[in-house]
Amino acid sequence: MKIALFASGKGTNVENIIRYFNGNKSVNISVIYSNNKNSGAILHAKKHQILGILLKKEDLSSSNKLVNELNSNQIDLVVLAGFLLKIPRKFIEGFNGKIINVHPSLLPKYGGKGMYGDNIHKLVLSNKEKKTGITFHYVNENYDEGKIIAQYEIELDGNETLNSLKKKISREELLNYPKIISSFLNE
């Protein structure tokens, strides 16, 4: 299975996924795209000798070009690992059912435009939620509304802080994203 990773930030999930599948003959991380020239994901690509491509917003909008590029590289699965740009309809149509994402809440709670990272965690804390978690889902044309693949709950205590919550969410993502990707090997 050939995978394309898309990321915007530090690339923590990208690095974790690369390491997890390193040496696995069934999985090839073929390319890493980022819309951020300062993204850690691009550095991880270089470090692991994986093709890293800086993606401009207009490149994403000209999705036929991108879909053709992914198809010519025989990409089986597009994995969004902290990618913050909205995926256009044409891209989704070209890769329907082959684009997955992780969201740092138990969808449908705290989903939608602008709902990522600290924005979500601060709301979870201010609303005094007893639990939160992560959701793996297919990507469709609406933010965070694609069919849910799996959810993992995290219990919160009364002393939860933004930092402690971020650590718990990150730990769940790092533990479970490779397992979710692996489940596509058995389809």
Secondary structure, DSSP 8 states (H G I E B T S, - for coil): -EEEEEE-SS-HHHHHHHHHHTT-TT-EEEEEEES-TT-HHHHHHHHTT-EEEE--HHHHHSHHHHHHHHHHTT--EEEESS--S---HHHHHHTTT-EEEEESS-TTTT-STT-SHHHHHHHHHHTT-SEEEEEEEE--SSTT-S-EEEEEEEE--TT--HHHHHHHHHHHHHHHHHHHHHHGGG-
